[in-house]
Amino acid sequence: MNQQPPEYVGSIFAALFCVGIAYYAIKEFLSGKHIDLHNLDMITLGYVEENPIIIQQVETKNNFESQQLYLDCIDALHALGMKKSEAKKKAKLIFKTYNPQPESVQAFLMLALKN
């Protein structure tokens, strides 16, 4: 069996480690390069641009196809048994021809089922 070193050997290594840490901390402090304790980030996560480019989306008068009401109206006609392609055609026709456009699914269904 191998003989274990005495217990004080580990204490000596721990003491040397602490002295080494203290030595390098004092050396860095005395070098004049002070660490800003308020900004300890070492990795840049992001930055703020001074003049960001703002892209504005221009809405046209007949841009109803991107509205949620239009999509809900198509789904309502499809749920009532109409084919999806026919529901899209019917919804597009109603949203293009009626002015003002329907403001709810119920108003849309009243117009769509009259024809």
Residue frames as a rotation matrix with the C-alpha (Angstrom) as fourth column:
MET 1
0.571 0.821 0.000 0.00
0.821 -0.571 0.000 0.00
0.000 0.000 -1.000 0.00
ASN 2
-0.137 -0.605 0.784 1.18
0.534 -0.712 -0.456 3.52
0.834 0.356 0.421 -0.81
GLN 3
-0.354 -0.061 -0.933 1.96
0.903 -0.283 -0.324 5.76
-0.244 -0.957 0.155 2.07
GLN 4
0.591 0.654 0.472 -0.13
0.718 -0.694 0.062 8.94
0.368 0.302 -0.879 2.23
PRO 5
-0.414 -0.738 0.533 1.59
0.331 -0.668 -0.667 12.32
0.848 -0.100 0.520 2.67
PRO 6
-0.690 0.136 -0.711 1.20
0.703 -0.111 -0.703 13.99
-0.174 -0.984 -0.019 6.06
GLU 7
0.292 0.956 -0.004 -1.82
0.942 -0.288 -0.172 16.26
-0.166 0.046 -0.985 6.63
TYR 8
0.271 -0.207 -0.940 0.19
0.218 -0.938 0.270 19.49
-0.938 -0.278 -0.209 6.76
VAL 9
-0.742 -0.564 0.362 1.25
0.452 -0.022 0.892 19.09
-0.495 0.826 0.271 3.07
GLY 10
-0.119 0.796 0.594 -2.27
0.941 -0.100 0.322 19.99
0.316 0.598 -0.737 1.88
SER 11
0.693 0.347 -0.632 -2.33
0.602 -0.761 0.242 23.00
-0.397 -0.548 -0.737 4.19
ILE 12
-0.245 -0.864 -0.440 1.00
0.256 -0.496 0.830 24.19
-0.935 0.091 0.342 2.75
PHE 13
-0.745 0.009 0.668 -0.32
0.667 0.031 0.744 23.96
-0.014 0.999 -0.030 -0.84
ALA 14
0.337 0.934 0.119 -3.52
0.912 -0.355 0.207 25.83
0.236 0.039 -0.971 0.12
ALA 15
0.501 -0.221 -0.837 -1.50
0.412 -0.789 0.455 28.57
-0.761 -0.573 -0.305 1.83
LEU 16
-0.628 -0.779 0.004 0.79
0.327 -0.259 0.909 28.92
-0.706 0.572 0.417 -1.24
PHE 17
-0.386 0.586 0.712 -2.28
0.885 0.018 0.465 29.16
0.259 0.810 -0.525 -3.49
CYS 18
0.662 0.676 -0.323 -3.80
0.746 -0.638 0.193 31.94
-0.075 -0.369 -0.926 -1.35
VAL 19
0.112 -0.712 -0.693 -0.48
0.255 -0.654 0.713 33.82
-0.960 -0.257 0.108 -1.26
GLY 20
-0.752 -0.392 0.530 -0.23
0.572 0.011 0.820 33.54
-0.327 0.920 0.216 -5.06
ILE 21
0.099 0.878 0.468 -3.76
0.931 -0.248 0.268 34.92
0.351 0.409 -0.842 -5.53
ALA 22
0.725 0.142 -0.674 -3.04
0.498 -0.784 0.371 37.80
-0.475 -0.604 -0.639 -3.14
TYR 23
-0.300 -0.929 -0.215 0.28
0.380 -0.323 0.867 38.54
-0.875 0.178 0.450 -4.93
TYR 24
-0.713 0.033 0.700 -1.32
0.697 -0.068 0.714 38.79
0.071 0.997 0.026 -8.37
ALA 25
0.424 0.904 0.052 -4.27
0.874 -0.423 0.237 40.83
0.237 -0.055 -0.970 -7.04
ILE 26
0.529 -0.307 -0.791 -1.94
0.359 -0.764 0.536 43.37
-0.769 -0.567 -0.294 -5.39
LYS 27
-0.580 -0.795 0.177 0.32
0.457 -0.139 0.878 43.46
-0.674 0.591 0.444 -8.46
GLU 28
-0.351 0.543 0.763 -2.68
0.873 -0.104 0.476 44.22
0.338 0.833 -0.437 -10.71
PHE 29
0.681 0.635 -0.365 -4.00
0.730 -0.627 0.270 46.85
-0.057 -0.450 -0.891 -8.32
LEU 30
0.287 -0.668 -0.686 -0.64
0.250 -0.639 0.727 48.65
-0.925 -0.380 -0.017 -8.18
SER 31
-0.479 -0.496 0.724 -0.21
0.798 0.097 0.594 48.57
-0.365 0.863 0.349 -11.96
GLY 32
-0.792 0.191 -0.580 -2.72
-0.205 -0.978 -0.041 51.42
-0.575 0.087 0.813 -12.33
LYS 33
-0.740 0.590 -0.322 -5.27
-0.256 0.196 0.947 49.49
0.622 0.783 0.006 -14.36
HIS 34
-0.797 0.486 0.358 -8.25
-0.376 0.064 -0.924 49.80
-0.473 -0.871 0.132 -12.06
ILE 35
-0.801 0.593 0.089 -11.31
0.536 0.641 0.550 47.69
0.269 0.488 -0.831 -12.69
ASP 36
-0.649 0.690 0.319 -14.61
-0.662 -0.720 0.211 49.50
0.375 -0.074 0.924 -12.97
LEU 37
-0.955 0.244 0.167 -16.78
0.080 0.757 -0.648 47.65
-0.284 -0.606 -0.743 -10.46
HIS 38
-0.151 0.955 -0.256 -19.96
-0.408 -0.296 -0.864 49.04
-0.900 -0.026 0.434 -12.01
ASN 39
0.602 0.285 -0.746 -19.25
-0.796 0.147 -0.587 47.50
-0.058 0.947 0.316 -15.41
LEU 40
-0.173 -0.690 0.703 -17.97
-0.616 0.632 0.470 43.95
-0.769 -0.352 -0.534 -14.97
ASP 41
0.835 0.496 0.238 -19.29
-0.115 0.581 -0.806 42.59
-0.539 0.645 0.542 -18.28
MET 42
-0.283 -0.958 0.048 -16.57
-0.240 0.119 0.964 40.88
-0.929 0.261 -0.263 -20.25
ILE 43
-0.663 0.173 0.729 -18.84
0.693 0.509 0.510 39.91
-0.283 0.843 -0.457 -23.16
THR 44
-0.812 0.431 -0.395 -20.75
-0.501 -0.860 0.093 42.34
-0.299 0.273 0.914 -25.34
LEU 45
-0.499 0.716 0.488 -24.33
0.476 0.697 -0.536 41.12
-0.724 -0.035 -0.689 -25.46
GLY 46
0.278 0.596 0.753 -25.56
0.957 -0.239 -0.164 43.88
0.082 0.767 -0.637 -27.69
TYR 47
-0.763 -0.492 -0.420 -25.30
0.510 -0.857 0.077 47.55
-0.398 -0.156 0.904 -28.42
VAL 48
0.384 0.886 -0.261 -27.53
0.560 -0.448 -0.696 50.48
-0.734 0.121 -0.668 -29.26
GLU 49
-0.309 -0.436 0.845 -27.13
0.939 -0.278 0.201 52.12
0.147 0.856 0.495 -32.62
GLU 50
-0.750 -0.053 -0.659 -27.12
0.281 -0.928 -0.245 55.89
-0.599 -0.369 0.711 -32.63
ASN 51
-0.399 0.605 -0.689 -29.26
-0.827 -0.562 -0.014 56.28
-0.396 0.564 0.725 -35.77
PRO 52
-0.578 0.194 0.793 -31.37
0.199 0.975 -0.093 53.17
-0.792 0.105 -0.602 -36.24
ILE 53
-0.925 0.300 -0.234 -33.13
-0.301 -0.197 0.933 52.66
0.234 0.933 0.272 -39.54
ILE 54
-0.477 0.846 0.236 -36.90
-0.169 0.176 -0.970 52.73
-0.862 -0.503 0.059 -39.11
ILE 55
-0.975 0.224 0.002 -38.91
0.067 0.284 0.956 50.92
0.214 0.932 -0.292 -41.74
GLN 56
-0.503 0.864 0.003 -42.49
-0.521 -0.300 -0.799 52.04
-0.690 -0.403 0.601 -41.90
GLN 57
-0.751 0.347 0.562 -45.09
0.577 0.759 0.303 49.80
-0.322 0.552 -0.770 -43.37
VAL 58
-0.802 0.486 -0.347 -47.36
-0.575 -0.786 0.229 51.62
-0.161 0.383 0.910 -45.77
GLU 59
-0.502 0.718 0.482 -50.92
0.377 0.683 -0.626 50.39
-0.779 -0.132 -0.614 -45.61
THR 60
-0.968 0.252 -0.017 -52.87
-0.109 -0.354 0.929 50.53
0.228 0.901 0.370 -48.81
LYS 61
-0.363 0.913 0.183 -56.60
-0.930 -0.346 -0.120 50.90
-0.046 -0.214 0.976 -49.03
ASN 62
0.607 0.618 -0.500 -57.17
-0.680 0.729 0.076 47.30
0.412 0.294 0.862 -50.19
ASN 63
-0.500 -0.836 -0.226 -54.68
-0.519 0.498 -0.695 45.68
0.693 -0.231 -0.683 -47.82
PHE 64
0.293 0.734 0.612 -57.41
-0.951 0.156 0.269 43.61
0.102 -0.661 0.744 -46.20
GLU 65
0.618 -0.018 -0.786 -55.78
-0.221 0.956 -0.196 40.26
0.755 0.294 0.586 -46.94
SER 66
-0.461 -0.837 -0.295 -53.31
0.153 0.253 -0.955 40.66
0.874 -0.486 0.011 -44.08
GLN 67
-0.347 0.404 0.846 -56.00
-0.856 -0.505 -0.110 41.58
0.383 -0.763 0.522 -41.55
GLN 68
-0.978 -0.016 0.209 -57.07
-0.131 0.826 -0.548 39.04
-0.163 -0.563 -0.810 -38.96
LEU 69
-0.158 0.987 -0.014 -60.78
-0.480 -0.090 -0.872 39.78
-0.863 -0.131 0.489 -39.63
TYR 70
0.159 0.153 -0.975 -60.37
-0.983 0.115 -0.143 38.70
0.090 0.982 0.168 -43.26
LEU 71
-0.697 -0.509 -0.504 -58.77
-0.465 0.857 -0.222 35.42
0.545 0.080 -0.834 -42.20
ASP 72
-0.828 0.463 0.316 -61.44
-0.145 0.368 -0.919 34.84
-0.541 -0.807 -0.238 -39.56
CYS 73
0.089 0.899 -0.429 -64.17
-0.786 -0.201 -0.585 35.40
-0.612 0.389 0.688 -42.16
ILE 74
-0.129 -0.215 -0.968 -62.61
-0.834 0.552 -0.012 32.81
0.537 0.806 -0.251 -44.47
ASP 75
-0.958 -0.265 -0.111 -62.42
-0.155 0.801 -0.578 30.35
0.242 -0.536 -0.808 -41.57
ALA 76
-0.506 0.843 0.185 -66.07
-0.408 -0.044 -0.912 31.04
-0.760 -0.537 0.366 -40.69
LEU 77
0.269 0.596 -0.756 -67.25
-0.955 0.062 -0.290 30.28
-0.126 0.800 0.586 -44.23
HIS 78
-0.427 -0.511 -0.746 -65.09
-0.583 0.786 -0.205 27.17
0.692 0.347 -0.633 -44.30
ALA 79
-0.964 0.090 0.252 -66.58
-0.177 0.493 -0.852 26.05
-0.201 -0.865 -0.459 -40.96
LEU 80
-0.101 0.993 -0.063 -70.07
-0.642 -0.114 -0.758 26.46
-0.760 -0.036 0.649 -42.44
GLY 81
0.300 0.204 0.932 -69.21
0.275 0.917 -0.290 23.89
-0.913 0.343 0.219 -45.14
MET 82
0.949 -0.006 -0.314 -67.87
-0.286 -0.431 -0.856 25.99
-0.130 0.903 -0.410 -48.00
LYS 83
0.585 -0.803 0.111 -64.65
0.790 0.534 -0.301 24.90
0.183 0.264 0.947 -49.71
LYS 84
0.160 -0.620 -0.768 -61.58
0.635 -0.532 0.561 26.88
-0.756 -0.577 0.309 -48.69
SER 85
-0.798 -0.486 0.356 -60.95
0.572 -0.424 0.702 28.22
-0.191 0.764 0.616 -52.21
GLU 86
-0.102 0.845 0.525 -64.59
0.683 -0.324 0.655 29.31
0.723 0.425 -0.544 -52.60
ALA 87
0.617 0.300 -0.728 -64.48
0.775 -0.394 0.494 30.94
-0.138 -0.869 -0.476 -49.15
LYS 88
-0.349 -0.826 -0.442 -61.39
0.612 -0.558 0.560 32.93
-0.709 -0.075 0.701 -50.15
LYS 89
-0.755 0.112 0.646 -63.03
0.566 -0.385 0.729 34.11
0.330 0.916 0.228 -53.39
LYS 90
0.286 0.957 0.044 -66.25
0.734 -0.249 0.632 35.09
0.616 -0.148 -0.774 -51.60
ALA 91
0.455 -0.169 -0.874 -64.39
0.749 -0.459 0.478 36.94
-0.482 -0.872 -0.082 -48.83
LYS 92
-0.654 -0.755 -0.044 -62.19
0.582 -0.540 0.608 38.79
-0.483 0.372 0.792 -51.32
LEU 93
-0.481 0.570 0.667 -65.24
0.625 -0.310 0.716 39.81
0.615 0.761 -0.207 -53.35
ILE 94
0.573 0.765 -0.296 -67.10
0.741 -0.329 0.585 41.14
0.350 -0.554 -0.755 -50.29
PHE 95
0.242 -0.545 -0.803 -64.09
0.678 -0.497 0.542 43.00
-0.694 -0.675 0.249 -48.88
LYS 96
-0.790 -0.547 0.277 -63.40
0.568 -0.484 0.665 44.62
-0.230 0.683 0.694 -52.28
THR 97
-0.469 0.660 0.587 -66.96
0.552 -0.300 0.778 45.62
0.689 0.689 -0.223 -53.18
TYR 98
0.563 0.773 -0.292 -68.54
0.709 -0.270 0.651 46.76
0.425 -0.574 -0.700 -49.92
ASN 99
-0.661 -0.690 0.293 -67.61
0.430 -0.669 -0.606 50.15
0.614 -0.274 0.740 -48.55
PRO 100
0.022 -0.828 0.561 -67.32
-0.997 -0.058 -0.047 50.41
0.072 -0.558 -0.827 -45.56
GLN 101
-0.437 -0.283 -0.854 -65.94
-0.323 0.935 -0.145 46.94
0.840 0.212 -0.500 -45.09
PRO 102
0.629 0.681 -0.375 -67.59
0.078 0.424 0.902 44.64
0.774 -0.597 0.213 -42.55
GLU 103
0.025 -0.605 0.796 -66.36
-0.797 -0.493 -0.350 45.29
0.604 -0.625 -0.494 -39.01
SER 104
-0.200 -0.075 0.977 -67.12
-0.793 0.598 -0.117 41.87
-0.576 -0.798 -0.179 -37.55
VAL 105
-0.985 -0.157 0.077 -67.48
-0.098 0.860 0.501 38.27
-0.145 0.486 -0.862 -38.61
GLN 106
-0.338 0.935 0.106 -71.22
0.563 0.291 -0.773 38.45
-0.754 -0.202 -0.625 -37.98
ALA 107
0.286 0.411 -0.865 -71.64
-0.377 -0.782 -0.496 41.41
-0.881 0.468 -0.069 -40.32
PHE 108
-0.589 -0.577 -0.566 -69.54
-0.765 0.173 0.621 39.61
-0.260 0.798 -0.543 -42.92
LEU 109
-0.907 0.251 0.337 -71.64
0.270 0.963 0.009 36.45
-0.322 0.100 -0.941 -42.67
MET 110
0.068 0.959 -0.274 -74.84
0.242 -0.282 -0.928 38.48
-0.968 -0.003 -0.251 -43.09
LEU 111
0.190 -0.052 -0.980 -73.46
-0.797 -0.591 -0.123 39.91
-0.573 0.805 -0.154 -46.37
ALA 112
-0.755 -0.603 -0.260 -71.95
-0.639 0.586 0.498 36.64
-0.148 0.542 -0.827 -47.58
LEU 113
-0.819 0.451 0.355 -75.01
0.377 0.889 -0.262 34.48
-0.433 -0.081 -0.898 -46.97
LYS 114
0.067 0.833 -0.550 -77.45
-0.247 -0.520 -0.818 36.98
-0.967 0.191 0.171 -48.57
ASN 115
-0.077 -0.169 -0.983 -75.94
-0.977 -0.184 0.108 36.32
-0.199 0.968 -0.151 -52.01
